[in-house]
Amino acid sequence: MTTIGGIRCIALTWRLPPDRDLDLIEVWESATPRLEDAAPIATVRGTDFVRHGLGGLVTRYYWVRAIDRSGNVGDFNSNLGTGGTTVQLSHQDMVDRLIAESHLVPQLAEKIQGVEKVAEVMAQAAVRIQAGYDRIKQEVGRRESDVAEVTTRITQEVTDRQALAEQVTEVVAQYDASFARVTESLSALSAANGATATRIDGIVTSYDTSLAGIQATLTAHGDALTSQASRTDTIVAGYDRTLAAYEQRITASASGLAMLPSTAAMSPQQLPALP
């Protein structure tokens, strides 16, 4: 907001807020720059207002705030008022102004003390801000150290992963080479097994032929042994008959001898003839 002093008036101008439901602008005025001393003097539409009815060299402070169509009231444009002073109409206006300013000296001293208190509060706030800044700086330093440590760990992890990947690649290559050798050995072994199977088939065939010959020979020997056994049985049967005949003859001879008197008393001529 800006002010321009005129003859017995002060012209005010401001910029409107962008609210679409803006309805009115409320104008407040005070003889001091403190908002708590101000009071509303007008409600207008637009971006300007002229305060009339003032004397020469009169200073006033102004605030404005917006009101929407629903009656909601916005914030003032500033905590400190925007001052404006009318033009001098006579020498008396200057006298009245000096007298008014002399009356304002106690208020000015109070304002100076307020400024000193504000400065003290600001100094304390600056100390607290500095302490907070130091703490934040220390925290940032710790965080940076943690970040650096994490970065180092990540870098080491990446390096380890790369080394592991290289080892895996080398192992895979060795495995592929070993697999190729095993495949080649299996192929050779399969070919050798095929040749061996062929030789085994030949041996089995030869064995089967030999076994057939052996079986034929054994069959012939068996037949011969059977024939020989039959002949042996015939011989044994004949022998048994001959032996039985001899036993009968011996038995008969023994019976005849028993019937004879003592052989010592018999002459050779008296002995019975042997059959």
Order of alpha helices (4+ residues) and beta strands (2+ residues): beta-beta-beta-beta-beta-beta-beta-alpha-alpha
